[in-house]
Amino acid sequence: MLKLVFLVGFAHIACGASFRARPHLGTRPSCHRSSCIVAAAVQPGEELRSRAPMGLGVLRRFAEGSVEIDRVPCAAEGSEECYALCDTSECSVVGNADSWDRAKLTVYFGLWYLLSVGHSVTNKHVTNALPLPWTVAAATVVVGSVFVGALWASGAREPPRLSTAAMRRLLPIGAFHAIGHIAGTVGTAAGSVSFAQVVKSTGPVYACVLSALVLRQSVSPRVWLSLLPIVGGVALATLKELSFAWVALAGAVVSDLALALRNVYSKASMDTQSANDMPPLSPANHFGVLTCVSAAISVPLAVVAEGPAAAAAWRVAAPTRAAALALLGQIGLTGLYFYGYSEVAMKALKNVHPVTHAIGNTLRRVIIMLVCMLVFRTPMTAVGAVGSALAVGGSYIYAMVKTQESQQ
């Protein structure tokens, strides 16, 4: 099942990276369900050219790059739009644009959830087998760097162009990304995934404090009050957590703090950048660059932290060639899951309202907790369950308050 999720998710990322909207050339074509009548490049006195319905020939030309996806009118008259495969003179309609957009968003959210669960489960299996969380964390971002590097090198995605000033701004952000990822992996290796998810619900607390200190943004009393359920829920869940470990708590807290710093400084960087010294980065390329910077920082940190013990731990975890190949495959899968769910999340959240975002992220956290509790048979007391629900629900309340204030 996890391999199927992996194949679907990364086929979407890799193929979706090559979808570029075709610039409109001349008069826009008018398309019908059965054919596409095109007014572009037609000389006076000539008849409008049309093409047959969608067929294998069109799909083959699309695979070859001679036709591209475009939005066109579904009929000669009317405002309804359809997606079509078009070249400079003719199009073949695929379907109603609104229906396809809804389907695409459903796929985004489904992949976001499935890849997140896949990463949480696979990462925990790997750290259970190989108790080197610093090394595992470094390996996962190296895998992500190789993946995005392949997209850039192949031309499937336009590579970023970064000035020296841009790199200076991105380096500390990448460092926070590396620390957050390493700490999160250390935390889940030492304790349960469900406990880590509960503690990570305190992310909004750090975001508010750091926004006030770094960005000098005022935080209203309503927002501060909305954080109380989160703090109380985490305290309650931690107090009665049966699989409690101080390393797990510290890892989740440091991860939350580092990722909050990453987000705050990312916003500050985007607010201060200029067109001359930092060409705009797409969200996908921004995350790709941070992944590469994170890998460059994580590898030496892992060598210092676990290098002396790595060889012995690897021999115990993978005593045979087959076991070593299987473990390497799991590590590679973990890295691709991590990169995949992060990128799909960006694509999903870019197309929805913040309220939908908040609901979706809350549901994602609950799904990860429930799945991991079932897979790893994690015990939880009734008080711990109430505290977990309070913390996760509190993060949703915080998001709702922030959204309401931004709309005022």
Beta strands, then each sheet from edge to edge (+ up, - down):
strand 1: 30-31
strand 2: 36-37
strand 3: 68-73
strand 4: 81-86
strand 5: 91-96
sheet 1: 1+ 2-
sheet 2: 3+ 4- 5+
end
